[in-house]
Amino acid sequence: MSAEVNIPRLDLDDYVKGTPEQKKKFSDNIGKAFNETGFVTIANHGMTKELMDELYAEVKKFFSMPDEQKLKYEKAELAGQRGYTSKGREKAKDSKTPDLKEFWQSGQVVTDGDPVKDEYPDNVEVAELPRFNEITREVYQRLESAGKHLLHAIAVYLNLPENYFDDKVHNGNSILRGIHYFPIEDPDSLPEDAVRAGAHEDINLITLLIGASADGLEVLTRDGTWYPVKANVEDIVVNVGDMLQRLTNNKLKSTTHRVVNPPRELMKTSRFSVPFFLHPKADMDLTALESCIDEAHPKAYEDITAGEYLDERLREIGLKK
């Protein structure tokens, strides 16, 4: 293992239920990892193995439906932010070739009268799979809760008030995505640069990934090599997104990662994964924190809001015209 790769396994209960010493250690550890590699794995995140197994079973049921059925749920005007997105629609920012995947997205449900509700489209319901609708909502809520705890720990690491992110992510524009990396029936017919997910960084504050049905996730290390990320079956993988990197003026790293194609003998198999992209409300100011700017680290980014930045990135990856 490269000495550069620090992807520790942390227990979220140490922060949520721990002593002051355990909380500080958790905060220090997640901050150190996010400063060095941008990735951690997290245990005790609020979901049981049974719930995760059922989620994957429902996701697989949806993607096994015929294309004409799935296409009923594709709403092009929503720029991939709700419902189904078909094959060939999304690409990595600097790639010309679309990723080898299709996906489903569910978003925020506002229930407390917050006027931000008017900014969000309704979630798309799958008539054929009522349990799919229920379980994606439940998993969304549980990952959102875990994400808020992680942001508390990150705020403490940054010497901010623990609740710094609370009002910014309450009813935030977060997304739960179910991804199907479909079988590659004829590998020789693919463009040379066609991969399951091209090298990219995530747009949001932090991403919480529920396992995956197969290997393939890799992160780019500081020495320029690709390192496979493997987590215990019941853990989630958490990484920094570009919004948090901008806010911290590169103190916390939004590390480049990708999903590589499987070995040739496994090309005709599917891979599934379910990431939760934790976004703030659109009006969050991503201007770099003064505490993260000094002579050695001059301000690296122009001021921008989360909504403006999301809009810019959705156009770059081909989901918005």
N, C-alpha and C positions, 0 to 999 in steps of 0.2 A: 504494500500500500504506500502511495506517495505520502510523504510527510506533510504535504500541503493540505491533505484532505481531512477536514475535521467535521464529520457528520455524526454528532453524538446522539445517543438514545436518552431522552429525558422523560421524566414522569410528571405529567401535568398536575397530578395530585400533590406533588411537592410544593407547587405554587398555590394551588387553590385551597388546600387543606393543611399545608405545612406550617412549621414553626417559622419565626422571622428569619432564622438562619437558613432553613431550607428554601424559603422564598428568595432570599438574596442569592443563594447559590444557583438556583434555577435561572434567575434573571441574568446573572453573570455568565452562565454557561450558554444560554440561548443568544445573548448578545455577542459573546466571543465567536460562536459558530456563524452567526449571521454576518459578523465582521470579516470572517476568514473565507467561508465557502458559501454562505447564504442558505444552507440546508441543515435541518435537524430531523430526527424521527421522534415521534411523541407517543408515549403509552398513556393509558387512562384518560382518553379524550372524550369520554361520554357516550361511546357507542359500544354495544356488545358485538361479539363475533357473529351471533345469530342475526342481528340487525344488518350487519354488513353483508353477510351471505345472502340474506333475502333481497337486499338492495341489488346485488349483482344478478341474482336470478331474475328479477323484474326487468333490469336493464337489458339482459340478454333476450328476454321475451320480446321486448319492444324492437330491438334491432333484427330479430329473426323474422319480423313481419315482412311481407312482400313490399318491394319498393313503392308500388302504387298506393299501398295503405299508408306508409310512412310519409309520402309526399303530401298527403292531405294535411299534414301538420307542419309543413314548411311555410313560414310567413316571411318572404323575402324582405318586406318592408320593415321588419323588426331587426334587420342587420345581424341575424344569428343570435339575438339576445333572449329569445323565447322560442320554445318548440324545437322542431327538427331542422337540422342543417345537413343537406345532402353531400354526397361525395364530390370532391373537386372544387369546393367553395372557399376553403381557408388555406392560406399558405403562411409560411414564416415571413417576417418583415422584409428580409433581403433576398427572398427566393422567388424564382419565376414559376416554379412547379408546385402545384397544390399538394398538401399533405395527403397521405393515404388513409383517410378516416372519414367518418360521418359522426354527427353528435346531436345530443339533445340538451337544451338548456331550460332551467327553471330559475325564476328570480324572486325578488322580495314580495312578501304579502304584508301590506300595511294594515294594521287592525286597530290603531289607537287614534285615528283622526288626524294624523300628521298630514299636512297639505302636500308633502312630497309624493303621496299616493298618486296624484294626478300626473306625475312625471313618468310613472312606470306602466308599461303595458301589462295586461292581465296575463297570468300563466296560461299556457295551452294545456287542455286536459285530453288525455288519451282515452277515448270512449271504450276501446276494447280491453283496457287494462286498469280498472279502478284502483287496484292495489299499487300499481306503479305511481299513480298520482299521489296516493297517501304516503307512501314510503319516501318518495323524493322530497316531499314537504317536511316530513319528520327529520330526515337526515340533514336537510338544509338548516333547520332550527338548531340541531345539536352541534353541527359544525360551526355555525355562527356563534353559538355560545362558547365553544372551545376557542374560537378565534379571538373573541373579546378578552378571554383570560390571557391568551398569548400576547395580545397587544398591551395588556396591563404590565406584563413582565418586560416587554420591550420598552415601554415608556419609562419604567424604573431604571432600566439599563442606560437610557438616554438622559437620565437625571431630569425627567419631566414628571409632573404630577401623575400618579398611577392612572387616574381617570382621563388623561389627556385625550385619548382617542374616542371616549364613550359617546359624546354628542355627535362626533363626526361619522361614526359607523352605525349609530342607532337608525334603523330603517335605511341602511345603506344600500347601494346598488349592487349587492353581491349576487353571484351566479353559481348555481350547482350545475355541473356539466357531466353528462354521461357520454363516454366516448367509445366508439367501436372502430378499432383498427382492423379493417376487413381482410379476409384471406387474399393473398396475392396468387391468383391462379396461373398467371403466365409472367414470371419474373423477367424473362428476356424481352418482353414488349414494353417494359417500363422505361421512362426517361432515366438517364444515368443518375440524376440527382433526386429521384423520387424516394422519399422516406416516409415513415409513419408520422413523424412530427419533426420538421426541420429545426435546426438550431435556433433557439429563440429565448427571450426573457418574458416573464409574465408581466401584465400591465398593472395589476392591482397592488394592494398593500402587502398581503401575504396570501399564499395558496396553501390549502390543506388537502392533501391527496389521500383518498382511501385506497390503499394498496393498488394492485393491478393483477390481472389474471395471468400475466406472463412477464418475464424480464424484458428489458429494453430501455428503461430510463437511464440516461447518463448525464453527468454534469461535467462542464469544462473546468479543469483545475487551473491554478495560477501558472503552472508550468506548461500549459497548452495541451495537456493530454485529457482524454475522455475517461471518466471514472464511473463505473456502474453503481447506481444507488439501489441498495437492497434493504428492505425493512422486514421486521418480524410480521407475520401474517396479520396480527391484530393491531399493529401500530399504524399511525398515519405519518406521511412525509410532509413536512412544512418548509416552504421556502419564501424568500423575500421577493416581492414584485417591484417593478420600476417605480411605482408611486412612493413606496417607502424608501427606495434608494435616492430618489430626487429629494424627498423631505429631509433625509439625513446627509445630503451632499456626499453620497458614496461611502459614508461610514458603514452602512449596512449594504451588503452586496446582493444585487439582483443577478444571480449567476446564470450564464447561458447554459441551457440544457436541451436535450433532444430525446426522441424515442426512435431507436434504430430498428431497421428491419431485422426479422429473426433469421437464424441460419437457414440456408436453402431448404433443408429437409422439413422445416417448420413454416415455410412461406404460406402454405394453404390453411393455416390455422388463424383463428381470430385472437385479438387481444382487446380486453376491455379495461377501462379505468374510469374513476369518478373523482375529479378534482372539484374543490370549492374555492372559487376566487373571491376573496373578501375585499369588497370595494367600499369606500366611504360614500357619503352623499356627493352629488355632483359639485356642490359649492365649496367643498373642502379646499383650502389654500395649500398648495404643495410647495410654496416658497421655502427654500432651505432654512432649517432651524439655525438661528444665530450661533447656537452652541456648537454647531458642526462646521462652522466656517472659521478658519484662522489663516495665518500666513502660509503655512505648509499645505493647507487645503482651501484654496480660494473657491468662491462660489462657482459651481460648475454648470448650473442650469438657469434658464430664464424662468421667471415667475409664471405659474399657470395653475388653473384649478383642475381638480380631478375630472370634472366633466369635459373640459376642453381637451385634456390629455387623452381620455378614453376615446373621444371622437376622432382625434388625430390618429390614434393607433388602430382603431377599427377600419379606417380607410387604408392604412398601410398594409394590413393583413388580408384585405380583399373582402371583408364582410360588409363594408359600407361604401357606397358610391360617392 
